Amino acid sequence: MVSLGVFYGVLAAISFALSPVFYRLGSKSVSVLEANSIRAILSLPVAYIFYVAFTGNMLPNMSLNYLFWGFILAFLGNVVGDSLFILSIKIIGPSLALALTSTYSVFTLIFSVSLMGETVSLPLILGLLLILSGVFTIYLTIPKGELLGFLAAILCAIIWGFYVAIAKIPLQNFSAAELQFSRGIFLALMLAPIALRNVRKYGREHILFLTAGGTFGLVTGYYSLLKAVEIIGAAAGASISAAAPALTPIFSRIALREKLSRKHVIGILLTILGIILLNFI
């Protein structure tokens, strides 16, 4: 059972590693909220396919508790958190943005311990120090004009950390596929007015790349993360999936020709090592 949870965590990591590359490609010449809204709407049919395939139901659950959690998860994680994520990608690039936002596993751990009663062990201290060292090293490489991207990524990590920690609560009553689809419905409803307002200016590249990014980030990645949280707990599930920064520079180099300095690489590696260490907690 634990190995299955690890599998879902790895699948989430791969999905989350690919999504920012597509977001960078698809968000050119559109605002952060427009990019967020396009991917939310176009990835919803894929989320529905997941819902039907894994639940066997054609119609969504309409209980108040189910709708409540769908709204909370959509607003916190995807409207606020993901908008900050896309903003940071546009400013500082996919590799650095994902490395910084992946520190959400630290905040997940903090919130899980304080709110959910999950236990920790001594490697936590060293893991936190490594992550903080990595974040500080990355901070030293950020030009003043791009500081907003750095701050957006850190704030996103805090919000995502809280979001993943509280997801353990509704998972006691609903499946990952149910929560995924409910979140997707509310996300699309909240952001649809933004996307539809300027629909004529969206080109084929916006539609193609943001749909791909939304499918990996909102559907496959999100579903896999919830399954990992459900099976092995919020702290462990978040830690494994947060290994995505190790893969993003590879994908980003291939697709975007993104260049990283030596300090960038050191900062990313320190952050990843700290996140991996949290797996031993």
Solvent accessible surface area in square Angstrom, and as a share of the most:
residue,aa,sasa,rsa
1,M,166,0.74
2,V,104,0.60
3,S,86,0.55
4,L,79,0.39
5,G,0,0.00
6,V,59,0.34
7,F,112,0.47
8,Y,32,0.12
9,G,0,0.00
10,V,69,0.40
11,L,59,0.29
12,A,0,0.00
13,A,6,0.05
14,I,69,0.35
15,S,2,0.01
16,F,37,0.16
17,A,0,0.00
18,L,37,0.19
19,S,2,0.01
20,P,0,0.00
21,V,6,0.03
22,F,45,0.19
23,Y,3,0.01
24,R,76,0.28
25,L,31,0.15
26,G,0,0.00
27,S,2,0.02
28,K,115,0.49
29,S,98,0.63
30,V,8,0.05
31,S,56,0.36
32,V,26,0.15
33,L,80,0.40
34,E,5,0.02
35,A,0,0.00
36,N,0,0.00
37,S,0,0.00
38,I,6,0.03
39,R,3,0.01
40,A,2,0.02
41,I,53,0.27
42,L,57,0.28
43,S,3,0.02
44,L,43,0.21
45,P,81,0.51
46,V,40,0.23
47,A,2,0.01
48,Y,71,0.27
49,I,109,0.55
50,F,45,0.19
51,Y,1,0.00
52,V,37,0.21
53,A,76,0.59
54,F,113,0.47
55,T,38,0.22
56,G,62,0.59
57,N,68,0.35
58,M,126,0.56
59,L,145,0.72
60,P,38,0.24
61,N,48,0.25
62,M,137,0.61
63,S,48,0.31
64,L,153,0.76
65,N,68,0.35
66,Y,1,0.00
67,L,47,0.23
68,F,107,0.45
69,W,31,0.11
70,G,0,0.00
71,F,84,0.35
72,I,43,0.22
73,L,0,0.00
74,A,0,0.00
75,F,90,0.37
76,L,42,0.21
77,G,0,0.00
78,N,7,0.03
79,V,23,0.13
80,V,48,0.28
81,G,0,0.00
82,D,8,0.04
83,S,15,0.10
84,L,33,0.16
85,F,8,0.03
86,I,1,0.00
87,L,45,0.22
88,S,0,0.00
89,I,0,0.00
90,K,66,0.28
91,I,48,0.24
92,I,15,0.08
93,G,4,0.04
94,P,1,0.00
95,S,0,0.00
96,L,8,0.04
97,A,0,0.00
98,L,6,0.03
99,A,0,0.00
100,L,0,0.00
101,T,0,0.00
102,S,2,0.01
103,T,4,0.03
104,Y,11,0.04
105,S,0,0.00
106,V,13,0.08
107,F,48,0.20
108,T,0,0.00
109,L,4,0.02
110,I,86,0.44
111,F,50,0.21
112,S,0,0.00
113,V,61,0.35
114,S,79,0.51
115,L,101,0.50
116,M,55,0.24
117,G,59,0.57
118,E,44,0.20
119,T,122,0.71
120,V,59,0.34
121,S,50,0.32
122,L,150,0.75
123,P,40,0.25
124,L,32,0.16
125,I,109,0.55
126,L,98,0.49
127,G,0,0.00
128,L,45,0.22
129,L,101,0.50
130,L,43,0.22
131,I,4,0.02
132,L,111,0.55
133,S,50,0.32
134,G,0,0.00
135,V,20,0.11
136,F,118,0.49
137,T,23,0.14
138,I,0,0.00
139,Y,90,0.34
140,L,102,0.51
141,T,29,0.17
142,I,20,0.10
143,P,74,0.46
144,K,196,0.83
145,G,77,0.74
146,E,62,0.28
147,L,63,0.31
148,L,106,0.53
149,G,0,0.00
150,F,18,0.07
151,L,98,0.49
152,A,4,0.03
153,A,0,0.00
154,I,40,0.20
155,L,87,0.43
156,C,0,0.00
157,A,0,0.00
158,I,64,0.32
159,I,27,0.13
160,W,34,0.12
161,G,0,0.00
162,F,68,0.28
163,Y,13,0.05
164,V,5,0.03
165,A,0,0.00
166,I,13,0.07
167,A,2,0.02
168,K,49,0.21
169,I,67,0.34
170,P,1,0.00
171,L,15,0.07
172,Q,131,0.58
173,N,106,0.54
174,F,22,0.09
175,S,44,0.29
176,A,1,0.01
177,A,2,0.01
178,E,27,0.12
179,L,0,0.00
180,Q,0,0.00
181,F,13,0.05
182,S,2,0.01
183,R,2,0.01
184,G,5,0.05
185,I,46,0.23
186,F,44,0.19
187,L,1,0.00
188,A,9,0.07
189,L,118,0.59
190,M,56,0.25
191,L,4,0.02
192,A,23,0.18
193,P,86,0.54
194,I,32,0.16
195,A,5,0.04
196,L,116,0.58
197,R,169,0.62
198,N,51,0.26
199,V,83,0.48
200,R,236,0.86
201,K,102,0.43
202,Y,29,0.11
203,G,26,0.25
204,R,206,0.75
205,E,83,0.37
206,H,8,0.03
207,I,72,0.37
208,L,109,0.54
209,F,53,0.22
210,L,0,0.00
211,T,38,0.22
212,A,25,0.19
213,G,0,0.00
214,G,0,0.00
215,T,31,0.18
216,F,62,0.26
217,G,11,0.11
218,L,4,0.02
219,V,1,0.00
220,T,25,0.15
221,G,0,0.00
222,Y,9,0.03
223,Y,13,0.05
224,S,0,0.00
225,L,10,0.05
226,L,4,0.02
227,K,42,0.18
228,A,0,0.00
229,V,0,0.00
230,E,68,0.30
231,I,35,0.18
232,I,37,0.19
233,G,12,0.11
234,A,0,0.00
235,A,16,0.12
236,A,32,0.25
237,G,0,0.00
238,A,0,0.00
239,S,3,0.02
240,I,27,0.13
241,S,1,0.00
242,A,1,0.00
243,A,29,0.23
244,A,1,0.01
245,P,0,0.00
246,A,47,0.36
247,L,57,0.28
248,T,0,0.00
249,P,28,0.17
250,I,98,0.50
251,F,54,0.23
252,S,0,0.00
253,R,118,0.43
254,I,123,0.62
255,A,51,0.40
256,L,41,0.20
257,R,180,0.66
258,E,34,0.15
259,K,163,0.69
260,L,50,0.25
261,S,54,0.35
262,R,198,0.72
263,K,114,0.48
264,H,31,0.14
265,V,63,0.36
266,I,78,0.39
267,G,0,0.00
268,I,7,0.03
269,L,96,0.48
270,L,43,0.21
271,T,0,0.00
272,I,12,0.06
273,L,96,0.48
274,G,0,0.00
275,I,0,0.00
276,I,74,0.37
277,L,36,0.18
278,L,7,0.03
279,N,56,0.29
280,F,145,0.60
281,I,53,0.27
